[in-house]
Amino acid sequence: MTPCLTRAETTRDPVGFTVRYAALDDLIRMRRALGRPKDLRRADELARLRP
């Protein structure tokens, strides 16, 4: 998980709090690593979002 956190995107919400979120490729990789049917379906859905 640590490599995913170092590549995390960072933004600020309207109140000014820092929000970090996993990059799309890392999120897909994490979903596939879980291997549950619902995570595999979601990984496929997320993969279709790639430009």
C-alpha distance matrix in Angstrom:
0.0 3.8 5.6 5.3 6.5 9.0 10.2 10.5 14.2 16.3 19.6 22.1 23.6 27.4 27.6 25.7 22.4 19.4 17.0 13.5 12.2 9.9 12.1 14.0 13.0 9.2 10.4 12.8 10.5 8.5 12.1 13.5 11.2 12.4 15.9 18.0 20.9 20.2 16.6 18.2 20.9 18.7 16.8 20.3 21.4 18.6 19.4 23.0 22.1 21.4 24.4
3.8 0.0 3.8 5.3 5.0 6.4 8.8 9.7 13.5 15.2 18.7 21.2 23.2 27.0 27.1 24.7 21.5 18.3 16.5 13.0 12.6 10.8 12.8 15.4 14.5 11.0 12.8 15.4 13.3 11.9 15.5 16.9 14.7 16.2 19.6 21.8 24.6 23.8 20.2 21.7 24.3 21.9 19.8 23.2 24.1 21.0 21.7 25.2 23.9 22.8 25.5
5.6 3.8 0.0 3.8 5.4 5.2 6.4 8.7 12.3 14.7 18.4 21.4 23.7 27.4 27.9 25.4 22.6 19.1 17.2 13.4 12.6 10.1 10.9 13.5 12.0 9.0 11.8 14.0 11.7 11.4 15.2 16.1 14.5 16.7 19.6 22.1 24.6 23.9 20.2 21.1 23.6 21.3 18.7 21.8 22.8 19.6 19.6 23.1 21.9 20.3 22.7
5.3 5.3 3.8 0.0 3.8 5.5 5.2 6.0 9.7 12.4 15.9 18.9 20.8 24.6 25.4 23.2 20.3 16.9 14.5 10.7 9.2 6.4 7.6 10.2 9.4 6.1 8.4 11.1 9.7 9.1 12.6 14.1 13.1 14.9 17.9 20.0 22.3 21.1 17.4 18.5 20.7 18.1 15.8 19.0 19.6 16.3 16.8 20.2 18.7 17.6 20.2
6.5 5.0 5.4 3.8 0.0 3.8 5.3 4.9 8.5 10.2 13.7 16.4 18.5 22.3 22.6 20.3 17.3 13.9 11.9 8.3 8.0 6.8 9.0 12.3 12.4 9.3 10.8 14.1 13.1 11.9 15.2 17.3 16.1 17.3 20.6 22.4 24.7 23.3 19.7 21.3 23.3 20.3 18.6 21.8 22.0 18.6 19.6 22.7 20.8 19.9 22.3
9.0 6.4 5.2 5.5 3.8 0.0 3.8 5.5 8.7 10.3 14.1 17.0 19.8 23.4 23.8 21.0 18.5 14.8 13.5 10.0 10.3 9.1 10.0 13.6 13.3 10.8 13.2 16.1 14.9 14.6 18.0 19.6 18.5 20.3 23.3 25.4 27.7 26.3 22.7 23.9 25.9 23.0 20.8 23.8 24.1 20.5 21.0 24.0 22.1 20.6 22.4
10.2 8.8 6.4 5.2 5.3 3.8 0.0 3.8 6.5 9.3 13.0 16.4 19.0 22.6 23.6 21.0 18.8 15.1 13.3 9.7 9.0 7.2 6.8 10.3 10.2 8.4 11.0 13.7 13.0 13.4 16.5 18.0 17.6 19.6 22.3 24.4 26.2 24.8 21.1 22.0 23.7 20.8 18.4 21.1 21.3 17.6 17.8 20.7 18.6 16.9 18.6
10.5 9.7 8.7 6.0 4.9 5.5 3.8 0.0 3.8 6.4 9.9 13.2 15.5 19.2 20.2 17.8 15.4 11.9 9.6 6.0 5.3 4.6 5.7 9.4 10.6 8.7 10.0 13.3 13.5 13.1 15.7 18.0 17.8 19.1 22.0 23.5 25.3 23.4 19.9 21.4 22.6 19.4 17.6 20.5 20.1 16.4 17.5 20.1 17.6 16.6 18.5
14.2 13.5 12.3 9.7 8.5 8.7 6.5 3.8 0.0 3.8 6.8 10.4 12.9 16.4 17.8 15.5 13.8 10.3 8.2 5.5 5.4 6.2 6.2 9.6 11.7 10.8 11.6 14.7 15.7 15.6 17.7 20.1 20.5 21.7 24.3 25.6 26.9 24.6 21.5 22.9 23.5 20.1 18.7 21.1 20.1 16.4 17.6 19.6 16.6 15.8 17.1
16.3 15.2 14.7 12.4 10.2 10.3 9.3 6.4 3.8 0.0 3.8 7.1 10.0 13.5 14.6 11.9 10.3 6.8 5.7 4.5 6.6 9.0 9.8 13.0 15.4 14.3 14.7 18.1 19.1 18.5 20.5 23.3 23.5 24.3 27.2 28.1 29.5 27.0 24.0 25.8 26.3 22.7 21.7 24.3 22.9 19.4 21.0 22.7 19.5 19.0 20.1
19.6 18.7 18.4 15.9 13.7 14.1 13.0 9.9 6.8 3.8 0.0 3.8 6.7 9.9 11.4 9.1 8.3 5.8 5.3 6.5 8.6 11.6 12.3 14.9 17.8 17.1 16.9 20.2 21.8 21.1 22.6 25.6 26.2 26.6 29.3 29.9 31.0 28.2 25.6 27.5 27.5 23.8 23.3 25.6 23.7 20.4 22.3 23.5 20.0 20.0 20.8
22.1 21.2 21.4 18.9 16.4 17.0 16.4 13.2 10.4 7.1 3.8 0.0 3.8 6.6 7.7 5.4 5.3 4.5 5.6 8.6 11.1 14.5 15.7 18.1 21.2 20.4 19.8 23.1 24.8 23.8 25.1 28.3 28.8 28.9 31.7 31.9 33.0 30.0 27.6 29.9 29.7 25.9 25.9 28.2 26.1 23.0 25.3 26.3 22.8 23.2 23.9
23.6 23.2 23.7 20.8 18.5 19.8 19.0 15.5 12.9 10.0 6.7 3.8 0.0 3.8 5.5 5.3 5.5 6.6 6.8 10.3 12.2 15.8 17.3 19.1 22.5 21.7 20.5 23.8 25.8 24.5 25.3 28.7 29.4 29.1 31.8 31.5 32.4 29.2 27.2 29.7 29.2 25.4 25.9 28.2 25.7 23.0 25.7 26.4 22.9 23.9 24.7
27.4 27.0 27.4 24.6 22.3 23.4 22.6 19.2 16.4 13.5 9.9 6.6 3.8 0.0 3.8 5.5 7.6 9.8 10.6 14.1 15.9 19.5 20.7 22.4 25.9 25.4 24.0 27.1 29.4 28.1 28.7 32.2 33.0 32.6 35.2 34.7 35.4 32.0 30.3 32.8 32.0 28.2 29.0 31.0 28.3 25.8 28.5 28.8 25.3 26.4 26.9
27.6 27.1 27.9 25.4 22.6 23.8 23.6 20.2 17.8 14.6 11.4 7.7 5.5 3.8 0.0 3.8 5.9 9.2 10.9 14.7 17.1 20.8 22.5 24.5 27.9 26.8 25.6 28.9 30.8 29.3 30.0 33.6 34.1 33.4 36.3 35.8 36.8 33.4 31.7 34.4 33.9 30.1 30.9 33.3 30.7 28.2 31.0 31.6 28.2 29.3 30.1
25.7 24.7 25.4 23.2 20.3 21.0 21.0 17.8 15.5 11.9 9.1 5.4 5.3 5.5 3.8 0.0 3.8 6.4 9.1 12.6 15.5 19.2 20.8 23.2 26.3 25.2 24.4 27.9 29.5 28.1 29.3 32.7 33.0 32.7 35.7 35.6 36.8 33.7 31.6 34.1 33.9 30.1 30.5 32.9 30.7 27.8 30.3 31.2 27.7 28.4 29.1
22.4 21.5 22.6 20.3 17.3 18.5 18.8 15.4 13.8 10.3 8.3 5.3 5.5 7.6 5.9 3.8 0.0 3.8 6.3 9.9 13.0 16.6 18.8 21.4 24.3 22.7 21.9 25.5 26.8 25.1 26.5 29.9 29.9 29.5 32.7 32.6 34.1 31.0 28.8 31.5 31.6 27.9 28.2 30.9 28.9 26.0 28.6 29.9 26.6 27.2 28.4
19.4 18.3 19.1 16.9 13.9 14.8 15.1 11.9 10.3 6.8 5.8 4.5 6.6 9.8 9.2 6.4 3.8 0.0 3.8 6.7 10.1 13.6 15.6 18.5 21.2 19.6 19.2 22.8 23.9 22.4 24.1 27.4 27.3 27.3 30.4 30.8 32.4 29.5 27.0 29.4 29.8 26.1 25.9 28.7 27.0 23.8 26.1 27.7 24.5 24.7 26.0
17.0 16.5 17.2 14.5 11.9 13.5 13.3 9.6 8.2 5.7 5.3 5.6 6.8 10.6 10.9 9.1 6.3 3.8 0.0 3.8 6.7 10.4 12.6 15.2 18.0 16.4 15.7 19.3 20.6 19.1 20.5 23.8 24.0 23.9 26.9 27.1 28.6 25.7 23.2 25.7 26.0 22.3 22.2 25.0 23.3 20.2 22.6 24.3 21.2 21.6 23.2
13.5 13.0 13.4 10.7 8.3 10.0 9.7 6.0 5.5 4.5 6.5 8.6 10.3 14.1 14.7 12.6 9.9 6.7 3.8 0.0 3.8 7.0 9.5 12.5 14.8 12.9 12.6 16.3 17.3 15.9 17.8 20.8 20.8 21.1 24.2 24.8 26.5 23.9 21.1 23.3 24.0 20.4 19.8 22.7 21.5 18.2 20.2 22.3 19.5 19.5 21.3
12.2 12.6 12.6 9.2 8.0 10.3 9.0 5.3 5.4 6.6 8.6 11.1 12.2 15.9 17.1 15.5 13.0 10.1 6.7 3.8 0.0 3.8 6.5 9.0 11.6 9.9 9.0 12.7 14.0 12.7 14.3 17.4 17.8 18.1 20.9 21.6 23.1 20.5 17.6 19.7 20.3 16.7 16.0 19.0 17.8 14.4 16.6 18.7 16.1 16.3 18.5
9.9 10.8 10.1 6.4 6.8 9.1 7.2 4.6 6.2 9.0 11.6 14.5 15.8 19.5 20.8 19.2 16.6 13.6 10.4 7.0 3.8 0.0 3.8 6.4 8.2 6.1 5.9 9.5 10.4 9.6 11.6 14.3 14.6 15.5 18.2 19.4 20.9 18.8 15.5 17.1 18.2 14.8 13.4 16.5 15.9 12.4 14.0 16.7 14.5 14.2 16.8
12.1 12.8 10.9 7.6 9.0 10.0 6.8 5.7 6.2 9.8 12.3 15.7 17.3 20.7 22.5 20.8 18.8 15.6 12.6 9.5 6.5 3.8 0.0 3.8 5.6 5.3 6.2 8.7 10.0 10.6 12.4 14.4 15.3 16.8 19.0 20.5 21.6 19.7 16.3 17.2 18.0 14.9 12.9 15.3 14.8 11.1 11.9 14.4 12.1 11.1 13.4
14.0 15.4 13.5 10.2 12.3 13.6 10.3 9.4 9.6 13.0 14.9 18.1 19.1 22.4 24.5 23.2 21.4 18.5 15.2 12.5 9.0 6.4 3.8 0.0 3.8 5.5 5.1 6.2 8.6 9.9 10.6 12.4 14.2 15.7 17.2 18.5 19.0 17.2 14.0 14.4 14.9 11.8 9.7 11.7 11.2 7.4 8.1 10.7 8.6 7.9 10.9
13.0 14.5 12.0 9.4 12.4 13.3 10.2 10.6 11.7 15.4 17.8 21.2 22.5 25.9 27.9 26.3 24.3 21.2 18.0 14.8 11.6 8.2 5.6 3.8 0.0 3.8 5.4 5.1 6.2 8.7 10.0 10.7 12.3 14.5 15.8 17.9 18.6 17.5 14.0 13.7 14.9 12.6 9.5 11.4 12.1 8.7 7.9 11.2 10.3 8.6 11.6
9.2 11.0 9.0 6.1 9.3 10.8 8.4 8.7 10.8 14.3 17.1 20.4 21.7 25.4 26.8 25.2 22.7 19.6 16.4 12.9 9.9 6.1 5.3 5.5 3.8 0.0 3.8 5.4 5.0 6.1 8.6 9.9 10.4 12.5 14.6 16.7 18.2 17.0 13.3 13.7 15.6 13.1 10.3 13.1 14.0 10.6 10.8 14.3 13.3 12.2 15.3
10.4 12.8 11.8 8.4 10.8 13.2 11.0 10.0 11.6 14.7 16.9 19.8 20.5 24.0 25.6 24.4 21.9 19.2 15.7 12.6 9.0 5.9 6.2 5.1 5.4 3.8 0.0 3.8 5.4 5.1 6.2 8.7 9.8 10.9 12.9 14.3 15.6 13.9 10.4 11.4 12.8 9.9 7.8 11.1 11.4 8.3 9.6 12.9 11.9 11.9 15.4
12.8 15.4 14.0 11.1 14.1 16.1 13.7 13.3 14.7 18.1 20.2 23.1 23.8 27.1 28.9 27.9 25.5 22.8 19.3 16.3 12.7 9.5 8.7 6.2 5.1 5.4 3.8 0.0 3.8 5.5 5.2 6.2 8.6 10.1 11.1 12.8 13.5 12.4 8.9 8.7 10.3 8.1 4.9 7.9 9.1 6.5 6.8 10.4 10.5 10.5 14.2
10.5 13.3 11.7 9.7 13.1 14.9 13.0 13.5 15.7 19.1 21.8 24.8 25.8 29.4 30.8 29.5 26.8 23.9 20.6 17.3 14.0 10.4 10.0 8.6 6.2 5.0 5.4 3.8 0.0 3.8 5.5 5.2 6.1 8.8 10.2 12.8 14.2 13.9 10.2 9.8 12.4 10.9 7.7 10.5 12.5 10.2 9.8 13.6 14.0 13.3 16.8
8.5 11.9 11.4 9.1 11.9 14.6 13.4 13.1 15.6 18.5 21.1 23.8 24.5 28.1 29.3 28.1 25.1 22.4 19.1 15.9 12.7 9.6 10.6 9.9 8.7 6.1 5.1 5.5 3.8 0.0 3.8 5.5 5.0 6.4 9.0 11.1 13.3 12.6 8.8 9.8 12.5 10.7 8.5 12.1 13.5 11.4 12.2 15.8 15.8 15.8 19.4
12.1 15.5 15.2 12.6 15.2 18.0 16.5 15.7 17.7 20.5 22.6 25.1 25.3 28.7 30.0 29.3 26.5 24.1 20.5 17.8 14.3 11.6 12.4 10.6 10.0 8.6 6.2 5.2 5.5 3.8 0.0 3.8 5.4 5.3 6.9 8.2 9.8 8.9 5.1 6.3 8.8 7.2 5.6 9.3 10.8 9.5 10.8 14.0 14.5 15.3 19.1
13.5 16.9 16.1 14.1 17.3 19.6 18.0 18.0 20.1 23.3 25.6 28.3 28.7 32.2 33.6 32.7 29.9 27.4 23.8 20.8 17.4 14.3 14.4 12.4 10.7 9.9 8.7 6.2 5.2 5.5 3.8 0.0 3.8 5.4 5.2 7.9 9.3 9.9 6.5 5.5 9.0 8.8 6.2 8.9 11.6 10.9 10.8 14.2 15.6 15.8 19.5
11.2 14.7 14.5 13.1 16.1 18.5 17.6 17.8 20.5 23.5 26.2 28.8 29.4 33.0 34.1 33.0 29.9 27.3 24.0 20.8 17.8 14.6 15.3 14.2 12.3 10.4 9.8 8.6 6.1 5.0 5.4 3.8 0.0 3.8 5.3 8.6 11.2 12.0 8.7 8.7 12.3 12.0 9.8 12.7 15.2 14.1 14.2 17.8 18.8 18.7 22.4
12.4 16.2 16.7 14.9 17.3 20.3 19.6 19.1 21.7 24.3 26.6 28.9 29.1 32.6 33.4 32.7 29.5 27.3 23.9 21.1 18.1 15.5 16.8 15.7 14.5 12.5 10.9 10.1 8.8 6.4 5.3 5.4 3.8 0.0 3.8 5.7 9.0 9.6 6.7 8.0 11.4 11.1 10.2 13.3 15.3 14.7 15.6 18.8 19.7 20.4 24.2
15.9 19.6 19.6 17.9 20.6 23.3 22.3 22.0 24.3 27.2 29.3 31.7 31.8 35.2 36.3 35.7 32.7 30.4 26.9 24.2 20.9 18.2 19.0 17.2 15.8 14.6 12.9 11.1 10.2 9.0 6.9 5.2 5.3 3.8 0.0 3.8 6.4 8.3 6.3 6.0 9.6 10.6 9.7 12.0 14.5 14.7 15.2 18.1 19.8 20.5 24.3
18.0 21.8 22.1 20.0 22.4 25.4 24.4 23.5 25.6 28.1 29.9 31.9 31.5 34.7 35.8 35.6 32.6 30.8 27.1 24.8 21.6 19.4 20.5 18.5 17.9 16.7 14.3 12.8 12.8 11.1 8.2 7.9 8.6 5.7 3.8 0.0 3.8 5.5 5.2 6.2 8.7 9.9 10.4 12.5 14.3 15.1 16.3 18.7 20.3 21.7 25.5
20.9 24.6 24.6 22.3 24.7 27.7 26.2 25.3 26.9 29.5 31.0 33.0 32.4 35.4 36.8 36.8 34.1 32.4 28.6 26.5 23.1 20.9 21.6 19.0 18.6 18.2 15.6 13.5 14.2 13.3 9.8 9.3 11.2 9.0 6.4 3.8 0.0 3.8 5.5 5.1 6.2 8.6 9.8 10.8 12.5 14.2 15.4 17.1 19.1 20.9 24.6
20.2 23.8 23.9 21.1 23.3 26.3 24.8 23.4 24.6 27.0 28.2 30.0 29.2 32.0 33.4 33.7 31.0 29.5 25.7 23.9 20.5 18.8 19.7 17.2 17.5 17.0 13.9 12.4 13.9 12.6 8.9 9.9 12.0 9.6 8.3 5.5 3.8 0.0 3.8 5.5 5.1 6.2 8.6 10.0 10.6 12.2 14.2 15.7 17.2 19.4 23.0
16.6 20.2 20.2 17.4 19.7 22.7 21.1 19.9 21.5 24.0 25.6 27.6 27.2 30.3 31.7 31.6 28.8 27.0 23.2 21.1 17.6 15.5 16.3 14.0 14.0 13.3 10.4 8.9 10.2 8.8 5.1 6.5 8.7 6.7 6.3 5.2 5.5 3.8 0.0 3.8 5.4 5.0 6.0 8.6 9.7 10.2 12.0 14.3 15.5 17.2 20.9
18.2 21.7 21.1 18.5 21.3 23.9 22.0 21.4 22.9 25.8 27.5 29.9 29.7 32.8 34.4 34.1 31.5 29.4 25.7 23.3 19.7 17.1 17.2 14.4 13.7 13.7 11.4 8.7 9.8 9.8 6.3 5.5 8.7 8.0 6.0 6.2 5.1 5.5 3.8 0.0 3.8 5.4 5.0 6.3 8.7 9.8 10.5 12.7 14.7 16.1 19.8
20.9 24.3 23.6 20.7 23.3 25.9 23.7 22.6 23.5 26.3 27.5 29.7 29.2 32.0 33.9 33.9 31.6 29.8 26.0 24.0 20.3 18.2 18.0 14.9 14.9 15.6 12.8 10.3 12.4 12.5 8.8 9.0 12.3 11.4 9.6 8.7 6.2 5.1 5.4 3.8 0.0 3.8 5.4 5.2 6.4 8.7 9.9 11.1 13.2 15.3 18.8
18.7 21.9 21.3 18.1 20.3 23.0 20.8 19.4 20.1 22.7 23.8 25.9 25.4 28.2 30.1 30.1 27.9 26.1 22.3 20.4 16.7 14.8 14.9 11.8 12.6 13.1 9.9 8.1 10.9 10.7 7.2 8.8 12.0 11.1 10.6 9.9 8.6 6.2 5.0 5.4 3.8 0.0 3.8 5.4 4.9 6.1 8.5 10.0 11.0 13.3 16.9
16.8 19.8 18.7 15.8 18.6 20.8 18.4 17.6 18.7 21.7 23.3 25.9 25.9 29.0 30.9 30.5 28.2 25.9 22.2 19.8 16.0 13.4 12.9 9.7 9.5 10.3 7.8 4.9 7.7 8.5 5.6 6.2 9.8 10.2 9.7 10.4 9.8 8.6 6.0 5.0 5.4 3.8 0.0 3.8 5.4 5.1 6.0 8.7 10.1 11.3 15.1
20.3 23.2 21.8 19.0 21.8 23.8 21.1 20.5 21.1 24.3 25.6 28.2 28.2 31.0 33.3 32.9 30.9 28.7 25.0 22.7 19.0 16.5 15.3 11.7 11.4 13.1 11.1 7.9 10.5 12.1 9.3 8.9 12.7 13.3 12.0 12.5 10.8 10.0 8.6 6.3 5.2 5.4 3.8 0.0 3.8 5.4 5.0 6.5 9.1 10.6 14.0
21.4 24.1 22.8 19.6 22.0 24.1 21.3 20.1 20.1 22.9 23.7 26.1 25.7 28.3 30.7 30.7 28.9 27.0 23.3 21.5 17.8 15.9 14.8 11.2 12.1 14.0 11.4 9.1 12.5 13.5 10.8 11.6 15.2 15.3 14.5 14.3 12.5 10.6 9.7 8.7 6.4 4.9 5.4 3.8 0.0 3.8 5.5 5.4 7.0 9.7 12.9
18.6 21.0 19.6 16.3 18.6 20.5 17.6 16.4 16.4 19.4 20.4 23.0 23.0 25.8 28.2 27.8 26.0 23.8 20.2 18.2 14.4 12.4 11.1 7.4 8.7 10.6 8.3 6.5 10.2 11.4 9.5 10.9 14.1 14.7 14.7 15.1 14.2 12.2 10.2 9.8 8.7 6.1 5.1 5.4 3.8 0.0 3.8 5.3 5.3 7.4 10.9
19.4 21.7 19.6 16.8 19.6 21.0 17.8 17.5 17.6 21.0 22.3 25.3 25.7 28.5 31.0 30.3 28.6 26.1 22.6 20.2 16.6 14.0 11.9 8.1 7.9 10.8 9.6 6.8 9.8 12.2 10.8 10.8 14.2 15.6 15.2 16.3 15.4 14.2 12.0 10.5 9.9 8.5 6.0 5.0 5.5 3.8 0.0 3.8 5.3 5.7 9.3
23.0 25.2 23.1 20.2 22.7 24.0 20.7 20.1 19.6 22.7 23.5 26.3 26.4 28.8 31.6 31.2 29.9 27.7 24.3 22.3 18.7 16.7 14.4 10.7 11.2 14.3 12.9 10.4 13.6 15.8 14.0 14.2 17.8 18.8 18.1 18.7 17.1 15.7 14.3 12.7 11.1 10.0 8.7 6.5 5.4 5.3 3.8 0.0 3.8 5.5 8.1
22.1 23.9 21.9 18.7 20.8 22.1 18.6 17.6 16.6 19.5 20.0 22.8 22.9 25.3 28.2 27.7 26.6 24.5 21.2 19.5 16.1 14.5 12.1 8.6 10.3 13.3 11.9 10.5 14.0 15.8 14.5 15.6 18.8 19.7 19.8 20.3 19.1 17.2 15.5 14.7 13.2 11.0 10.1 9.1 7.0 5.3 5.3 3.8 0.0 3.8 6.3
21.4 22.8 20.3 17.6 19.9 20.6 16.9 16.6 15.8 19.0 20.0 23.2 23.9 26.4 29.3 28.4 27.2 24.7 21.6 19.5 16.3 14.2 11.1 7.9 8.6 12.2 11.9 10.5 13.3 15.8 15.3 15.8 18.7 20.4 20.5 21.7 20.9 19.4 17.2 16.1 15.3 13.3 11.3 10.6 9.7 7.4 5.7 5.5 3.8 0.0 3.8
24.4 25.5 22.7 20.2 22.3 22.4 18.6 18.5 17.1 20.1 20.8 23.9 24.7 26.9 30.1 29.1 28.4 26.0 23.2 21.3 18.5 16.8 13.4 10.9 11.6 15.3 15.4 14.2 16.8 19.4 19.1 19.5 22.4 24.2 24.3 25.5 24.6 23.0 20.9 19.8 18.8 16.9 15.1 14.0 12.9 10.9 9.3 8.1 6.3 3.8 0.0
